Amino acid sequence: MAPPEPEWEPIARLFAALPWDVREWGEALDAARAEVLAFVETVQAAGTPVTLLAPPGDAAGSSAGISSARYGDIWLRDTGPVFAAGAAQAFRFNGWGGKYLMAGDEGVARHLAIEAGLPLHMHDFVLEGGAIDHDGTGAALTTRQCLLNPNRNPAMGEGDVEAALANSLGLARLVWLDRGLVNDHTDGHVDNLARFVAPGHVVIACPDRKDDPNVLVYADAARTVTEAGLKLTRIPSPGRVDDASGAVIPASYANFVLTNELVVVPQFGTGNDAAAVDAFAALFPERRAVGLSARAILAGGGAFHCMTNQLPKGAI
């Protein structure tokens, strides 16, 4: 099987979902909805179509195409499929290791396959899309914290995971990072830590404050990427970002999204927000870099990459 197209290749549309469950989002719900809608409007205005999932009867207030769906949370990167080889490649989803089981999430992959007009191919092991990042050549990044976690596929070791990803997605080379960001409820998804920006070229944050909670995580990941022979560019880190209780939450500029016209960089209200936009503008000179607030979305555990799923033009 040929590997999935990298995210910088042209896409037919972007899928996103609207937050709706006050039990999950609490006081952040209205602000998170506003941030999702601002993201959708920005992407659509630039020229890439968006299909926005919303619960039946929800007046989303968006110019995007609305797809009525029953789903639990908005993290379509994880509950949705990977579009590759002319199909929606879907995997077992167990609520991030059984921690967040929400009714409807198990049907998201099929819903997106129908929206895309592609057949659904089911693979019998647990995998979330945010747990891997690939460059279109067959190389991919992941973390041991997530893919070797006993709450996912307890009988699978590194070799088993590598074979499963080669067979299901054509990923022939897996670069294993150790851990993801501190307090990442996904058990260390790599799309919040390290991302490909070109074949063989990875970005990882470089902290500039001693109180950054991920100093050691970034250093270890950067060392592993370099030892693997990949090109490494360091981008800014948001630094320490806390929730209302004072607990560290996993803010990351690596949770950016590429559209046909834009690179959309999450903003968290920290001193490095503008520098992060500048860094991605340099990495993707053929696109316009824009920063959009994701501070309320982060209250739910992720940012723009976590909440979207792209349909490559080459997959249809």
N, C-alpha and C positions, 0 to 999 in steps of 0.2 A: 504494500500500500504506500502511495505517495504521502508524505507528511502534510499536515494542514498548511495553508498559506499563512505567511506571517501577517501581522496586523497592519503593517504599512502598505500592503497591497490594496488595490481598490475594493471597496465593499459596496454591496447592493443596498444594504440598509443596516441600521443599528436598532437593536431591541433594547428597551428599558422598561422599568416597572415603577408604578406609583406607590409610595408608602400609604398604608390605609389602617393598620391595626394599632389602635391607641394602647392596647395592652402591651404591645411590643415596643412602641416608640415613646409612649408617655408624653411629656411636655414638649418633646422635640418634634412631634408629628407634623404640626403645621409648617414649621420652618424647614423640615426635611422635604415635605411636599413642594414647597416653594423652590428649594434648591434643585430638585429633580426637574421641575418644570422649566426653570431658567436654563438648565443644561440642555434639555430637549429643544427649547426654542432657539438657543444659540447654534446647535448642531444643524437644525433644519434650515435656519436662515442662511447658513453658509453653503447649503446645497446637498447635504447627505440626508436622505429620508430616514425618519425614525418611526418605528411602531412602538407605541406605549401601551403596555399592559395595565389595565385598571379593573378593579372589581366590578361585577355587574351593577349597573345603576349609578356608578360613581361619575359625577360630572367633573372630569379631570381638568377642564379649562385649558386644553392644549390644542395647538394647530396640528399636532402629529396625528397620524392614523391611530385610532384607539382600537385596541383588541381587548374585548371583554373576556376576562379569565378569572378563574378561582386559583389563588396562589397564597402562600403564607407570607413570605418576605420578598424583598426586591432583588435579591442577589442572583440575578440570572446567569452570571458567570459560572456559578456553582450548580444551580438547579437545572440550567439549560444544557444543551448538547454542545459538542465541538463540531462545527460544520467542516467536513473534509471528505474527499473522495466521492463527491456527489451525493452525500447522505448526511443526516444528523446523527453523529456518533454519540450515543448516550450511555451513561453509566449508572450504577446503583447509587442512590443518594440516601444517606442515613442521618441527615441533620447534623453534619459536622461532628461525626462521632457520637451521635445520640444526644447531643446537648441541646439542640434547637429543632425539635420535631414539630412542624407546623403543617396543618392540613392544606392540601393543594400543591405543595412543593413537589411532590412525587409526580405530578402530571405536567410540570412546566416543559420538560424536554419534548414530550409529544406535542404539546401546544405549539411550541416554536417550530417544530418540524412541519406541522400542518401550515403554519403561517408562511414558512419558506417554500412550501410545495416540494419537500424532499422526503424520501423514505427515512424511517427511523431504524437505526441499527443499535440494538441493545448489547452491552458488554457486561459480563457478570462479575464485576468487581467494583468496589467503591472508589470513586474519583470525583473531585470537584475541579472545575476548570481553572480556578484560581490557584490550584496546587501545582500547576505546570506553566512554564512560559517557553515558547519555542521560536525558532528563527527561520523556519521554512526549509532548512537544509537537512532536517532530521535531528538536529541538536535541541536539547531542552534542559531547562533548569527546574529543580525541585528542592524540597527540604526533607531530611530524614524525620524531623519532628512531625511532619504531616503524613507523608506516604508510608512511613514505617510505624506509625502510631498504632498500637493494638486496638484502638477504637475504630479503625477503618478495615483493614484486611489482616487480621492477626496471624494468619498462617503464611503470609507472604514476606519473604526477605527481599534484599536489594535485587538479586538476580531475577526473582519472580516478577517484581514490579517492572523491571526493565523489559522482560519478555512480554508482559501484558501490554505495555505501552507501545512496543515495537509492533505487536500484532494488531492492536486496535487503532493506532494513530500513525504508524510508520515512523515513530521516534526512535532512531537507531542509536543515539548517544545521549545518555542522561548524566548531567553534571549535578552531583549531590552536594548541596549546601547543608549545613547542620541544622540551624534553627531559624525561625522567623522572628518577627518583632515581638518585643515584650508585651504581654497581655493581649495578643492576637487570639480572639476566641475561635479562629479557624484552625488552631494548632499549627500556625506558622506558614500560611500560604505565601508562596514565593512571589506572587504578583504585588505584594506589599513591600518586598525587599529588593529584588533584583529582576530587571527586565531587559530583554533584547531590544535594541533600537536599530539594528542592522545585522546581517549575517555575521555571527561570531563576535558581536559587539554588545557589551552588557553595561548597564548603568546601575550603580549602587550609591547610596547616600554617603556623604562624608560629614560627620558631625563637627560643629565648630564651637560647642559648649561642653564643659565637663559634666554638666548635669543631664546631658542627652542620655536617655535610658538604654539606647541601642548602640552605644560606643563599641562594645565587644562584639555584638552581633554583626555590625557593619564590617568591622575589621576582619573577622573570621570569614565572612562571605567574600570580601574582596580578595583575601589571600587565596581562597579556593578557586575563584574564577581566574585569577592570574596564573595559578599553578596548572589549571586546565588548558592554558594556552589561548584563552579568549582575550580580546581587547577589552579593557576596562576604562570607563569614564566615571568620575565621581561627580555627583550632583549634590545640591544642598540638602540638608536634613531640616525638617520643621522644628527639630529640637523636642523638648518635653512639652507634650500637650496633655492636659488633665481633663477628666470629666468633672461634673458638678460636685462629686464627693472627694475630689483630689486624687483619684486613681489615674495612673498613666493609661492613655488609650493609643492605639497604633496608627498615628497619623503618618502618612507617607506620600511624597510627591511621585513615587514610583507607581502610584495608582492612577496614572494618566491614561487618557483614551485618545486613540488616533481615529480621525474620520478622513474622508477624501480631501478635505480642505484644511483641517485644523489639527493641532495637538492641544487637548484640553487638560489643563493642569489643576488639580485640586488645590484650594487655598484654605488655610486653617486659622488665619488671623495672627500669624507669627511674623517675625522680622525677616524671614527668608522667603516669604511668598513671592515677592517680585523677582528675586534672584533665581528661583526655581523656574519661573516662566522664561526668563532670559536663557537659562541653561537648555531648556527644551527647544527654544527658538533656534539656538545654534546647532542642536542635534538634528532638527528637521527643518532646514531652511526653505524647503519647498512648500511648507505648510505655515499657516498663521498660528502662533502660539497665543492661547488665551488662558487666563486664570479665572476660575469660577469658585465661589464659596462652596465648600463641602463640609463645613463645620458641623452642621446639624445632621447631615447624612452620616458622618463619622460616629455620631451618638448611637447609631444602629450597628456599628462595627466595621464599616467599609467606606469606600469612596466610589469614584466614577467607573473605574475598571471593574470593580466588584459587581456593580449594579447593571452592567451592560453585557451584551453578547452580539458580536458582529457576524453578519452573513456575507462572506466573501463573494465577489462576483464570479470568481473562478469555481465556486462550489455549486453553482446553479446552471 
